């Protein structure tokens, strides 16, 4: 089974900035896993970009959902999100959203299946790129007790663990 860690981080340096959900699977930020799974898909679309720009884009194509937006994290991250997170992919749960602030603009969707013993993330998809099909990542299987404990006590970070977007740096 994989190890899960949930984190909260602000969207900016402002101490009153809203917080986002982040996740680490086996110690790796979920966005890094998405970057690895989508690298070859994006390269077809961004052939003229420098390699550095492509890599930065891959890491920053998603961001965590707003903490307030999720509402009940236990319900959401156990695969029963509120109706505001419904999508055309039946049964899918958004784990990450778009950096623009509208989760549905560029979500990472997954099938979240919970049993009394485990929580499994599988069938990762990007609904705005149907031609990609299921992404080559997962399934990730977590011990349910450890998963719920991590969810109940997210680690508070002072900044986005991926770091600031270079275009936003002074």
Order of alpha helices (4+ residues) and beta strands (2+ residues): beta-beta-beta-alpha-alpha-beta-alpha-alpha-beta-beta-beta-beta-alpha-beta
